[in-house]
Amino acid sequence: MPLKDLPPDARPREKMLARGPAALSDVELLALLLRTGIQGKGVFQLARELLDIKPGADGQNGFDGIAGLLNATADDLKPVKGLGPAKRAELLAVLELARRALTQRLQERTVFATPDAVKQFLQLKLAARQQEVFAVLFLDVQNRLVSYDEMFLGTLTQTSVYPREVVLRALRHQASAVVLSHNHPSGSVQPSRADEMLTQTLKTTLALIDVRVLDHVIVAPGEALSMAERGLM
């Protein structure tokens, strides 16, 4: 059923304005953004399928929840029937706005005053990446974000992540502390022995220039693990 044919109190836009966005389900929020369905498939059905179907299931395209959809790339969205250029652009714009909002929050406040914001930010940056990416958040003396730098790509080991490059970048940004991060495309956020060894190597190396390693966050789709919170630092 088209949105315009629904009773007023069931239309997502009217419901949001009357009761606030938290009153809407994920399907309703996505339907509001999509606005229209396609021939033979209403907007609510299209939204539900995008959220419920895992990629490749029964030959259809879906993203296994709102987090998966918001971590989708332009290439991920392109094959989806019913998502033309305008709708794809709107979905990507929502994701980019979320990234920029979290970036601004981390730049204005002490990073560890909002640890969940750090995880959310890193999930938006790294969770959808198909290969491992090693990134560093460089922080000032008040632990506010100075720069987010993606430094190394590929399988990450002590030999593929060069401590010297991290040191040089820390000096360039005049950083007082860093948060390390990388993603696990496999889906597990459990740190490997190599992850623990790399963390200790970088802690030791950066300590020589008086830069503290505050955390190492491992990211996977829908999940993030703080090694500091787990006592693994």
NUDOLO-972829 format. One record per residue: x, z, y of N, C-alpha, C in turn; residue in one letter; residue number from 1. Coordinates in nm, 2 decimals, decimal comma. Layout:
% residues N
[r [X; Z; Y]; [X; Z; Y]; [X; Z; Y]; A; NUM]
...
This chain:
% residues 233
[r [0,08; 0,00; -0,12]; [0,00; 0,00; 0,00]; [0,09; 0,00; 0,13]; M; 1]
[r [0,06; -0,09; 0,22]; [0,14; -0,09; 0,34]; [0,12; 0,04; 0,42]; P; 2]
[r [0,23; 0,08; 0,49]; [0,22; 0,21; 0,57]; [0,10; 0,22; 0,66]; L; 3]
[r [0,07; 0,10; 0,72]; [-0,04; 0,10; 0,82]; [-0,18; 0,13; 0,76]; K; 4]
[r [-0,19; 0,10; 0,63]; [-0,31; 0,12; 0,56]; [-0,33; 0,26; 0,50]; D; 5]
[r [-0,23; 0,35; 0,52]; [-0,24; 0,49; 0,47]; [-0,32; 0,57; 0,57]; L; 6]
[r [-0,39; 0,68; 0,52]; [-0,45; 0,77; 0,62]; [-0,35; 0,82; 0,71]; P; 7]
[r [-0,38; 0,85; 0,84]; [-0,29; 0,89; 0,94]; [-0,20; 1,01; 0,90]; P; 8]
[r [-0,26; 1,11; 0,83]; [-0,18; 1,22; 0,79]; [-0,09; 1,20; 0,67]; D; 9]
[r [-0,10; 1,08; 0,61]; [-0,01; 1,04; 0,50]; [0,10; 0,95; 0,54]; A; 10]
[r [0,09; 0,90; 0,66]; [0,20; 0,80; 0,71]; [0,32; 0,88; 0,75]; R; 11]
[r [0,44; 0,83; 0,70]; [0,56; 0,91; 0,72]; [0,59; 0,94; 0,87]; P; 12]
[r [0,57; 0,84; 0,95]; [0,60; 0,85; 1,09]; [0,51; 0,96; 1,16]; R; 13]
[r [0,38; 0,95; 1,13]; [0,29; 1,05; 1,19]; [0,32; 1,19; 1,13]; E; 14]
[r [0,35; 1,20; 1,00]; [0,38; 1,32; 0,94]; [0,51; 1,39; 1,00]; K; 15]
[r [0,61; 1,30; 1,02]; [0,73; 1,35; 1,08]; [0,71; 1,41; 1,22]; M; 16]
[r [0,64; 1,33; 1,30]; [0,61; 1,38; 1,44]; [0,53; 1,51; 1,44]; L; 17]
[r [0,44; 1,52; 1,35]; [0,35; 1,64; 1,35]; [0,42; 1,76; 1,29]; A; 18]
[r [0,50; 1,74; 1,18]; [0,55; 1,85; 1,10]; [0,70; 1,86; 1,10]; R; 19]
[r [0,77; 1,76; 1,15]; [0,92; 1,76; 1,15]; [0,97; 1,68; 1,03]; G; 20]
[r [1,10; 1,63; 1,04]; [1,16; 1,55; 0,94]; [1,17; 1,62; 0,80]; P; 21]
[r [1,19; 1,75; 0,81]; [1,21; 1,83; 0,68]; [1,09; 1,82; 0,59]; A; 22]
[r [0,97; 1,79; 0,65]; [0,85; 1,79; 0,57]; [0,84; 1,66; 0,49]; A; 23]
[r [0,92; 1,56; 0,51]; [0,92; 1,44; 0,44]; [1,01; 1,44; 0,32]; L; 24]
[r [0,96; 1,38; 0,21]; [1,05; 1,36; 0,09]; [1,15; 1,26; 0,11]; S; 25]
[r [1,25; 1,25; 0,02]; [1,35; 1,14; 0,04]; [1,29; 1,01; 0,03]; D; 26]
[r [1,19; 0,99; -0,05]; [1,12; 0,86; -0,06]; [1,05; 0,83; 0,07]; V; 27]
[r [0,98; 0,92; 0,13]; [0,91; 0,90; 0,26]; [1,01; 0,87; 0,37]; E; 28]
[r [1,12; 0,94; 0,37]; [1,22; 0,91; 0,48]; [1,27; 0,77; 0,46]; L; 29]
[r [1,30; 0,73; 0,34]; [1,36; 0,60; 0,32]; [1,25; 0,49; 0,35]; L; 30]
[r [1,13; 0,52; 0,31]; [1,02; 0,42; 0,34]; [1,00; 0,40; 0,49]; A; 31]
[r [1,02; 0,51; 0,56]; [1,01; 0,50; 0,71]; [1,11; 0,41; 0,76]; L; 32]
[r [1,23; 0,43; 0,71]; [1,35; 0,34; 0,75]; [1,33; 0,20; 0,71]; L; 33]
[r [1,28; 0,17; 0,59]; [1,27; 0,04; 0,54]; [1,15; -0,03; 0,61]; L; 34]
[r [1,04; 0,04; 0,63]; [0,92; -0,01; 0,70]; [0,83; -0,10; 0,62]; R; 35]
[r [0,89; -0,19; 0,54]; [0,81; -0,29; 0,47]; [0,87; -0,30; 0,33]; T; 36]
[r [0,78; -0,34; 0,23]; [0,83; -0,37; 0,10]; [0,85; -0,52; 0,09]; G; 37]
[r [0,84; -0,57; -0,04]; [0,85; -0,72; -0,06]; [0,72; -0,76; -0,14]; I; 38]
[r [0,71; -0,89; -0,16]; [0,59; -0,94; -0,23]; [0,58; -0,87; -0,36]; Q; 39]
[r [0,47; -0,81; -0,39]; [0,45; -0,75; -0,52]; [0,50; -0,61; -0,53]; G; 40]
[r [0,56; -0,56; -0,43]; [0,63; -0,43; -0,44]; [0,61; -0,36; -0,30]; K; 41]
[r [0,54; -0,25; -0,29]; [0,52; -0,18; -0,17]; [0,64; -0,11; -0,12]; G; 42]
[r [0,64; -0,06; 0,00]; [0,76; 0,00; 0,05]; [0,79; 0,13; -0,02]; V; 43]
[r [0,69; 0,21; -0,06]; [0,72; 0,33; -0,13]; [0,78; 0,30; -0,27]; F; 44]
[r [0,73; 0,20; -0,34]; [0,79; 0,17; -0,47]; [0,93; 0,12; -0,45]; Q; 45]
[r [0,96; 0,04; -0,35]; [1,09; -0,01; -0,32]; [1,18; 0,11; -0,29]; L; 46]
[r [1,14; 0,20; -0,21]; [1,22; 0,32; -0,18]; [1,24; 0,41; -0,30]; A; 47]
[r [1,14; 0,43; -0,38]; [1,16; 0,51; -0,50]; [1,26; 0,45; -0,60]; R; 48]
[r [1,25; 0,31; -0,62]; [1,34; 0,25; -0,71]; [1,48; 0,25; -0,66]; E; 49]
[r [1,50; 0,24; -0,53]; [1,64; 0,25; -0,47]; [1,70; 0,39; -0,50]; L; 50]
[r [1,62; 0,49; -0,50]; [1,66; 0,63; -0,51]; [1,67; 0,67; -0,66]; L; 51]
[r [1,59; 0,62; -0,74]; [1,58; 0,67; -0,88]; [1,66; 0,59; -0,98]; D; 52]
[r [1,68; 0,47; -0,96]; [1,75; 0,39; -1,07]; [1,90; 0,39; -1,05]; I; 53]
[r [1,97; 0,42; -1,15]; [2,12; 0,41; -1,14]; [2,16; 0,27; -1,14]; K; 54]
[r [2,28; 0,24; -1,08]; [2,33; 0,10; -1,07]; [2,34; 0,04; -1,21]; P; 55]
[r [2,28; -0,08; -1,22]; [2,29; -0,15; -1,34]; [2,18; -0,12; -1,45]; G; 56]
[r [2,10; -0,02; -1,42]; [2,00; 0,02; -1,52]; [1,89; -0,09; -1,53]; A; 57]
[r [1,87; -0,14; -1,65]; [1,77; -0,24; -1,67]; [1,78; -0,36; -1,58]; D; 58]
[r [1,91; -0,39; -1,55]; [1,94; -0,50; -1,47]; [1,89; -0,49; -1,32]; G; 59]
[r [1,86; -0,37; -1,28]; [1,81; -0,35; -1,14]; [1,92; -0,28; -1,06]; Q; 60]
[r [1,90; -0,28; -0,93]; [1,99; -0,21; -0,84]; [1,93; -0,08; -0,79]; N; 61]
[r [2,00; 0,03; -0,80]; [1,96; 0,15; -0,75]; [2,08; 0,24; -0,73]; G; 62]
[r [2,06; 0,36; -0,67]; [2,17; 0,43; -0,62]; [2,17; 0,58; -0,66]; F; 63]
[r [2,08; 0,62; -0,75]; [2,08; 0,75; -0,81]; [2,07; 0,86; -0,71]; D; 64]
[r [1,97; 0,85; -0,62]; [1,95; 0,96; -0,52]; [2,00; 0,92; -0,38]; G; 65]
[r [1,96; 1,00; -0,28]; [1,99; 0,97; -0,14]; [2,14; 0,97; -0,11]; I; 66]
[r [2,21; 1,06; -0,18]; [2,36; 1,06; -0,16]; [2,42; 0,93; -0,20]; A; 67]
[r [2,38; 0,88; -0,32]; [2,44; 0,76; -0,37]; [2,40; 0,64; -0,27]; G; 68]
[r [2,28; 0,64; -0,22]; [2,24; 0,53; -0,13]; [2,32; 0,54; 0,00]; L; 69]
[r [2,34; 0,66; 0,05]; [2,41; 0,67; 0,18]; [2,56; 0,65; 0,16]; L; 70]
[r [2,61; 0,66; 0,04]; [2,75; 0,63; 0,02]; [2,78; 0,48; -0,02]; N; 71]
[r [2,67; 0,40; -0,03]; [2,68; 0,26; -0,06]; [2,75; 0,18; 0,04]; A; 72]
[r [2,82; 0,08; 0,00]; [2,89; -0,01; 0,09]; [2,80; -0,13; 0,12]; T; 73]
[r [2,84; -0,21; 0,22]; [2,77; -0,33; 0,25]; [2,76; -0,42; 0,13]; A; 74]
[r [2,87; -0,43; 0,05]; [2,87; -0,51; -0,07]; [2,77; -0,46; -0,18]; D; 75]
[r [2,76; -0,32; -0,19]; [2,67; -0,26; -0,28]; [2,52; -0,30; -0,25]; D; 76]
[r [2,49; -0,30; -0,12]; [2,36; -0,33; -0,07]; [2,31; -0,47; -0,08]; L; 77]
[r [2,41; -0,56; -0,07]; [2,38; -0,70; -0,05]; [2,30; -0,76; -0,17]; K; 78]
[r [2,32; -0,73; -0,30]; [2,24; -0,79; -0,40]; [2,10; -0,73; -0,42]; P; 79]
[r [2,07; -0,63; -0,35]; [1,94; -0,56; -0,37]; [1,82; -0,64; -0,31]; V; 80]
[r [1,73; -0,69; -0,40]; [1,62; -0,76; -0,35]; [1,53; -0,68; -0,26]; K; 81]
[r [1,50; -0,72; -0,15]; [1,42; -0,65; -0,05]; [1,50; -0,59; 0,06]; G; 82]
[r [1,63; -0,59; 0,05]; [1,71; -0,54; 0,16]; [1,78; -0,66; 0,23]; L; 83]
[r [1,72; -0,71; 0,33]; [1,77; -0,82; 0,40]; [1,88; -0,77; 0,50]; G; 84]
[r [1,94; -0,86; 0,58]; [2,05; -0,82; 0,67]; [2,01; -0,71; 0,76]; P; 85]
[r [1,89; -0,71; 0,82]; [1,85; -0,61; 0,91]; [1,84; -0,47; 0,85]; A; 86]
[r [1,78; -0,47; 0,73]; [1,76; -0,34; 0,66]; [1,90; -0,28; 0,61]; K; 87]
[r [1,98; -0,37; 0,56]; [2,12; -0,33; 0,52]; [2,19; -0,27; 0,64]; R; 88]
[r [2,18; -0,34; 0,76]; [2,25; -0,29; 0,88]; [2,20; -0,16; 0,92]; A; 89]
[r [2,07; -0,14; 0,91]; [2,01; -0,01; 0,95]; [2,06; 0,11; 0,86]; E; 90]
[r [2,06; 0,08; 0,73]; [2,11; 0,18; 0,63]; [2,26; 0,22; 0,66]; L; 91]
[r [2,34; 0,11; 0,68]; [2,48; 0,14; 0,71]; [2,50; 0,21; 0,84]; L; 92]
[r [2,41; 0,18; 0,94]; [2,42; 0,25; 1,07]; [2,39; 0,40; 1,05]; A; 93]
[r [2,29; 0,43; 0,97]; [2,26; 0,57; 0,95]; [2,38; 0,64; 0,89]; V; 94]
[r [2,45; 0,58; 0,79]; [2,56; 0,64; 0,73]; [2,68; 0,66; 0,84]; L; 95]
[r [2,70; 0,56; 0,92]; [2,80; 0,57; 1,02]; [2,77; 0,68; 1,12]; E; 96]
[r [2,64; 0,69; 1,16]; [2,61; 0,79; 1,26]; [2,63; 0,93; 1,20]; L; 97]
[r [2,61; 0,95; 1,07]; [2,63; 1,07; 1,00]; [2,78; 1,10; 1,00]; A; 98]
[r [2,86; 1,00; 0,97]; [3,01; 1,02; 0,98]; [3,06; 1,07; 1,12]; R; 99]
[r [3,00; 1,00; 1,22]; [3,05; 1,02; 1,35]; [3,00; 1,16; 1,40]; R; 100]
[r [2,88; 1,20; 1,36]; [2,83; 1,33; 1,40]; [2,92; 1,44; 1,33]; A; 101]
[r [2,96; 1,43; 1,21]; [3,04; 1,53; 1,14]; [3,18; 1,52; 1,20]; L; 102]
[r [3,23; 1,41; 1,24]; [3,37; 1,40; 1,30]; [3,37; 1,47; 1,43]; T; 103]
[r [3,26; 1,45; 1,51]; [3,25; 1,52; 1,64]; [3,25; 1,68; 1,62]; Q; 104]
[r [3,17; 1,72; 1,52]; [3,16; 1,86; 1,49]; [3,30; 1,92; 1,46]; R; 105]
[r [3,37; 1,85; 1,37]; [3,51; 1,90; 1,33]; [3,61; 1,89; 1,45]; L; 106]
[r [3,59; 1,80; 1,54]; [3,68; 1,80; 1,66]; [3,65; 1,91; 1,76]; Q; 107]
[r [3,52; 1,95; 1,76]; [3,48; 2,05; 1,86]; [3,49; 2,19; 1,82]; E; 108]
[r [3,49; 2,21; 1,69]; [3,49; 2,35; 1,63]; [3,60; 2,37; 1,54]; R; 109]
[r [3,63; 2,50; 1,51]; [3,73; 2,53; 1,41]; [3,68; 2,48; 1,28]; T; 110]
[r [3,77; 2,41; 1,21]; [3,72; 2,34; 1,08]; [3,66; 2,44; 0,98]; V; 111]
[r [3,73; 2,55; 0,97]; [3,69; 2,64; 0,86]; [3,58; 2,74; 0,91]; F; 112]
[r [3,53; 2,72; 1,03]; [3,41; 2,79; 1,07]; [3,29; 2,72; 1,00]; A; 113]
[r [3,31; 2,59; 0,96]; [3,20; 2,51; 0,90]; [3,26; 2,44; 0,77]; T; 114]
[r [3,30; 2,52; 0,67]; [3,36; 2,45; 0,55]; [3,27; 2,35; 0,48]; P; 115]
[r [3,14; 2,37; 0,49]; [3,05; 2,27; 0,42]; [3,06; 2,14; 0,50]; D; 116]
[r [3,08; 2,15; 0,63]; [3,09; 2,02; 0,71]; [3,21; 1,94; 0,67]; A; 117]
[r [3,32; 2,01; 0,63]; [3,44; 1,94; 0,59]; [3,41; 1,87; 0,46]; V; 118]
[r [3,34; 1,93; 0,37]; [3,31; 1,87; 0,24]; [3,22; 1,75; 0,26]; K; 119]
[r [3,12; 1,77; 0,35]; [3,02; 1,66; 0,38]; [3,09; 1,54; 0,44]; Q; 120]
[r [3,18; 1,57; 0,53]; [3,26; 1,47; 0,60]; [3,34; 1,39; 0,50]; F; 121]
[r [3,41; 1,46; 0,41]; [3,50; 1,39; 0,32]; [3,42; 1,32; 0,21]; L; 122]
[r [3,30; 1,37; 0,18]; [3,22; 1,30; 0,08]; [3,17; 1,16; 0,14]; Q; 123]
[r [3,13; 1,17; 0,27]; [3,09; 1,04; 0,34]; [3,20; 0,94; 0,35]; L; 124]
[r [3,33; 0,99; 0,36]; [3,44; 0,91; 0,38]; [3,49; 0,85; 0,24]; K; 125]
[r [3,49; 0,93; 0,14]; [3,56; 0,90; 0,02]; [3,48; 0,88; -0,11]; L; 126]
[r [3,36; 0,94; -0,11]; [3,29; 0,95; -0,24]; [3,26; 0,81; -0,30]; A; 127]
[r [3,23; 0,71; -0,22]; [3,19; 0,58; -0,27]; [3,31; 0,49; -0,30]; A; 128]
[r [3,43; 0,53; -0,27]; [3,55; 0,45; -0,29]; [3,57; 0,43; -0,44]; R; 129]
[r [3,61; 0,30; -0,48]; [3,62; 0,27; -0,62]; [3,76; 0,29; -0,67]; Q; 130]
[r [3,86; 0,32; -0,58]; [3,99; 0,36; -0,62]; [4,03; 0,48; -0,55]; Q; 131]
[r [4,13; 0,55; -0,61]; [4,17; 0,68; -0,55]; [4,23; 0,66; -0,41]; E; 132]
[r [4,19; 0,74; -0,32]; [4,24; 0,74; -0,18]; [4,29; 0,88; -0,15]; V; 133]
[r [4,41; 0,89; -0,10]; [4,46; 1,02; -0,05]; [4,45; 1,02; 0,10]; F; 134]
[r [4,38; 1,12; 0,15]; [4,36; 1,13; 0,29]; [4,40; 1,27; 0,34]; A; 135]
[r [4,43; 1,28; 0,47]; [4,48; 1,40; 0,53]; [4,40; 1,43; 0,66]; V; 136]
[r [4,34; 1,55; 0,68]; [4,29; 1,59; 0,80]; [4,40; 1,67; 0,88]; L; 137]
[r [4,44; 1,62; 0,99]; [4,54; 1,68; 1,07]; [4,47; 1,77; 1,18]; F; 138]
[r [4,51; 1,90; 1,18]; [4,44; 1,99; 1,27]; [4,54; 2,05; 1,38]; L; 139]
[r [4,48; 2,08; 1,49]; [4,55; 2,14; 1,60]; [4,57; 2,29; 1,57]; D; 140]
[r [4,63; 2,36; 1,67]; [4,66; 2,50; 1,66]; [4,53; 2,59; 1,64]; V; 141]
[r [4,42; 2,54; 1,69]; [4,29; 2,61; 1,67]; [4,21; 2,56; 1,55]; Q; 142]
[r [4,28; 2,48; 1,46]; [4,22; 2,43; 1,34]; [4,10; 2,33; 1,37]; N; 143]
[r [4,11; 2,26; 1,48]; [4,02; 2,15; 1,51]; [4,08; 2,02; 1,47]; R; 144]
[r [3,99; 1,93; 1,43]; [4,03; 1,80; 1,38]; [4,10; 1,72; 1,49]; L; 145]
[r [4,22; 1,67; 1,46]; [4,30; 1,58; 1,55]; [4,28; 1,44; 1,50]; V; 146]
[r [4,30; 1,42; 1,37]; [4,29; 1,29; 1,32]; [4,26; 1,29; 1,17]; S; 147]
[r [4,19; 1,20; 1,12]; [4,16; 1,18; 0,98]; [4,24; 1,05; 0,94]; Y; 148]
[r [4,34; 1,06; 0,85]; [4,42; 0,95; 0,81]; [4,41; 0,92; 0,66]; D; 149]
[r [4,38; 0,80; 0,62]; [4,39; 0,76; 0,48]; [4,53; 0,71; 0,46]; E; 150]
[r [4,61; 0,77; 0,37]; [4,75; 0,74; 0,37]; [4,80; 0,67; 0,25]; M; 151]
[r [4,73; 0,69; 0,13]; [4,78; 0,63; 0,01]; [4,66; 0,59; -0,07]; F; 152]
[r [4,68; 0,47; -0,15]; [4,58; 0,42; -0,23]; [4,63; 0,41; -0,37]; L; 153]
[r [4,54; 0,41; -0,47]; [4,58; 0,39; -0,61]; [4,58; 0,53; -0,68]; G; 154]
[r [4,63; 0,52; -0,81]; [4,65; 0,64; -0,89]; [4,75; 0,74; -0,81]; T; 155]
[r [4,70; 0,86; -0,79]; [4,78; 0,95; -0,71]; [4,87; 1,04; -0,80]; L; 156]
[r [4,99; 1,04; -0,78]; [5,09; 1,13; -0,84]; [5,19; 1,17; -0,74]; T; 157]
[r [5,28; 1,26; -0,78]; [5,38; 1,30; -0,69]; [5,47; 1,18; -0,64]; Q; 158]
[r [5,48; 1,08; -0,73]; [5,57; 0,97; -0,69]; [5,49; 0,87; -0,61]; T; 159]
[r [5,36; 0,86; -0,61]; [5,29; 0,77; -0,52]; [5,24; 0,82; -0,39]; S; 160]
[r [5,24; 0,95; -0,38]; [5,22; 1,02; -0,25]; [5,35; 1,07; -0,19]; V; 161]
[r [5,39; 1,01; -0,08]; [5,53; 1,04; -0,03]; [5,52; 1,15; 0,07]; Y; 162]
[r [5,57; 1,27; 0,03]; [5,57; 1,39; 0,13]; [5,63; 1,35; 0,26]; P; 163]
[r [5,74; 1,27; 0,26]; [5,81; 1,24; 0,39]; [5,71; 1,17; 0,48]; R; 164]
[r [5,62; 1,08; 0,43]; [5,53; 1,01; 0,52]; [5,42; 1,11; 0,57]; E; 165]
[r [5,38; 1,21; 0,49]; [5,29; 1,31; 0,54]; [5,35; 1,39; 0,65]; V; 166]
[r [5,48; 1,43; 0,63]; [5,55; 1,50; 0,73]; [5,56; 1,42; 0,86]; V; 167]
[r [5,60; 1,30; 0,86]; [5,61; 1,22; 0,98]; [5,48; 1,20; 1,05]; L; 168]
[r [5,37; 1,19; 0,98]; [5,24; 1,18; 1,04]; [5,20; 1,31; 1,10]; R; 169]
[r [5,23; 1,42; 1,04]; [5,20; 1,55; 1,10]; [5,28; 1,57; 1,23]; A; 170]
[r [5,40; 1,53; 1,23]; [5,48; 1,54; 1,35]; [5,43; 1,45; 1,46]; L; 171]
[r [5,38; 1,33; 1,43]; [5,33; 1,24; 1,52]; [5,20; 1,29; 1,59]; R; 172]
[r [5,12; 1,36; 1,50]; [4,99; 1,42; 1,55]; [5,01; 1,56; 1,61]; H; 173]
[r [5,14; 1,61; 1,61]; [5,17; 1,75; 1,65]; [5,07; 1,85; 1,58]; Q; 174]
[r [5,05; 1,83; 1,46]; [4,96; 1,91; 1,38]; [5,02; 2,05; 1,35]; A; 175]
[r [4,93; 2,15; 1,35]; [4,97; 2,28; 1,31]; [4,93; 2,31; 1,17]; S; 176]
[r [4,83; 2,24; 1,12]; [4,78; 2,26; 0,98]; [4,72; 2,13; 0,93]; A; 177]
[r [4,70; 2,12; 0,80]; [4,64; 2,00; 0,74]; [4,54; 2,05; 0,63]; V; 178]
[r [4,44; 1,96; 0,60]; [4,36; 1,97; 0,48]; [4,38; 1,84; 0,41]; V; 179]
[r [4,43; 1,85; 0,28]; [4,45; 1,74; 0,20]; [4,32; 1,70; 0,13]; L; 180]
[r [4,31; 1,58; 0,09]; [4,19; 1,54; 0,02]; [4,21; 1,41; -0,06]; S; 181]
[r [4,15; 1,40; -0,17]; [4,14; 1,27; -0,24]; [4,02; 1,26; -0,33]; H; 182]
[r [3,98; 1,14; -0,37]; [3,86; 1,12; -0,45]; [3,90; 1,10; -0,59]; N; 183]
[r [3,80; 1,13; -0,68]; [3,81; 1,10; -0,82]; [3,69; 1,00; -0,85]; H; 184]
[r [3,72; 0,87; -0,86]; [3,62; 0,77; -0,89]; [3,55; 0,79; -1,02]; P; 185]
[r [3,62; 0,86; -1,11]; [3,56; 0,89; -1,25]; [3,44; 0,98; -1,24]; S; 186]
[r [3,42; 1,06; -1,13]; [3,31; 1,14; -1,11]; [3,33; 1,29; -1,13]; G; 187]
[r [3,45; 1,33; -1,19]; [3,48; 1,47; -1,21]; [3,56; 1,52; -1,09]; S; 188]
[r [3,53; 1,64; -1,04]; [3,61; 1,69; -0,93]; [3,71; 1,80; -0,97]; V; 189]
[r [3,72; 1,82; -1,10]; [3,81; 1,92; -1,15]; [3,96; 1,87; -1,13]; Q; 190]
[r [4,04; 1,95; -1,07]; [4,18; 1,91; -1,04]; [4,26; 1,90; -1,16]; P; 191]
[r [4,34; 1,80; -1,17]; [4,44; 1,78; -1,28]; [4,56; 1,86; -1,25]; S; 192]
[r [4,65; 1,87; -1,35]; [4,78; 1,93; -1,34]; [4,86; 1,86; -1,23]; R; 193]
[r [4,85; 1,73; -1,23]; [4,92; 1,65; -1,12]; [4,87; 1,68; -0,98]; A; 194]
[r [4,74; 1,71; -0,97]; [4,68; 1,74; -0,84]; [4,74; 1,88; -0,79]; D; 195]
[r [4,75; 1,97; -0,89]; [4,80; 2,11; -0,85]; [4,95; 2,10; -0,81]; E; 196]
[r [5,02; 2,02; -0,89]; [5,17; 2,00; -0,86]; [5,19; 1,93; -0,72]; M; 197]
[r [5,11; 1,83; -0,70]; [5,12; 1,76; -0,57]; [5,09; 1,85; -0,45]; L; 198]
[r [4,98; 1,94; -0,47]; [4,95; 2,03; -0,36]; [5,06; 2,12; -0,33]; T; 199]
[r [5,13; 2,18; -0,44]; [5,24; 2,27; -0,42]; [5,36; 2,20; -0,35]; Q; 200]
[r [5,38; 2,08; -0,39]; [5,49; 2,00; -0,33]; [5,47; 1,98; -0,19]; T; 201]
[r [5,35; 1,94; -0,15]; [5,32; 1,92; 0,00]; [5,32; 2,05; 0,07]; L; 202]
[r [5,27; 2,16; 0,01]; [5,28; 2,29; 0,08]; [5,42; 2,33; 0,11]; K; 203]
[r [5,51; 2,31; 0,02]; [5,65; 2,35; 0,03]; [5,72; 2,26; 0,14]; T; 204]
[r [5,69; 2,13; 0,13]; [5,75; 2,03; 0,22]; [5,71; 2,05; 0,37]; T; 205]
[r [5,57; 2,07; 0,38]; [5,52; 2,08; 0,52]; [5,56; 2,22; 0,58]; L; 206]
[r [5,58; 2,32; 0,50]; [5,62; 2,45; 0,55]; [5,76; 2,44; 0,62]; A; 207]
[r [5,84; 2,34; 0,59]; [5,97; 2,33; 0,65]; [5,95; 2,29; 0,80]; L; 208]
[r [5,84; 2,23; 0,84]; [5,82; 2,20; 0,98]; [5,70; 2,29; 1,03]; I; 209]
[r [5,68; 2,40; 0,96]; [5,58; 2,50; 1,01]; [5,44; 2,44; 1,02]; D; 210]
[r [5,40; 2,36; 0,92]; [5,26; 2,31; 0,91]; [5,20; 2,36; 0,79]; V; 211]
[r [5,09; 2,43; 0,80]; [5,02; 2,49; 0,69]; [4,93; 2,40; 0,62]; R; 212]
[r [4,92; 2,41; 0,48]; [4,82; 2,34; 0,41]; [4,71; 2,43; 0,38]; V; 213]
[r [4,60; 2,41; 0,44]; [4,48; 2,51; 0,43]; [4,40; 2,48; 0,31]; L; 214]
[r [4,39; 2,36; 0,26]; [4,30; 2,33; 0,15]; [4,34; 2,19; 0,09]; D; 215]
[r [4,29; 2,17; -0,03]; [4,29; 2,04; -0,09]; [4,16; 2,02; -0,15]; H; 216]
[r [4,08; 1,92; -0,09]; [3,94; 1,90; -0,13]; [3,94; 1,77; -0,22]; V; 217]
[r [3,88; 1,79; -0,34]; [3,86; 1,67; -0,43]; [3,72; 1,63; -0,42]; I; 218]
[r [3,69; 1,50; -0,41]; [3,56; 1,45; -0,38]; [3,52; 1,35; -0,50]; V; 219]
[r [3,40; 1,36; -0,53]; [3,33; 1,26; -0,62]; [3,19; 1,24; -0,57]; A; 220]
[r [3,13; 1,13; -0,62]; [2,99; 1,11; -0,57]; [2,90; 1,23; -0,59]; P; 221]
[r [2,85; 1,28; -0,48]; [2,75; 1,40; -0,49]; [2,82; 1,53; -0,51]; G; 222]
[r [2,95; 1,54; -0,50]; [3,01; 1,67; -0,53]; [3,15; 1,68; -0,46]; E; 223]
[r [3,19; 1,80; -0,42]; [3,32; 1,82; -0,37]; [3,37; 1,95; -0,41]; A; 224]
[r [3,50; 1,96; -0,44]; [3,56; 2,09; -0,48]; [3,67; 2,13; -0,39]; L; 225]
[r [3,67; 2,25; -0,34]; [3,78; 2,31; -0,26]; [3,87; 2,39; -0,35]; S; 226]
[r [4,00; 2,34; -0,35]; [4,10; 2,41; -0,43]; [4,13; 2,55; -0,38]; M; 227]
[r [4,12; 2,56; -0,24]; [4,14; 2,70; -0,18]; [4,03; 2,79; -0,23]; A; 228]
[r [3,90; 2,75; -0,23]; [3,79; 2,83; -0,27]; [3,80; 2,87; -0,41]; E; 229]
[r [3,86; 2,79; -0,49]; [3,88; 2,82; -0,64]; [4,01; 2,90; -0,67]; R; 230]
[r [4,08; 2,93; -0,56]; [4,21; 3,01; -0,58]; [4,32; 2,93; -0,65]; G; 231]
[r [4,32; 2,79; -0,63]; [4,42; 2,71; -0,69]; [4,53; 2,66; -0,60]; L; 232]
[r [4,54; 2,72; -0,48]; [4,64; 2,68; -0,38]; [4,76; 2,77; -0,39]; M; 233]
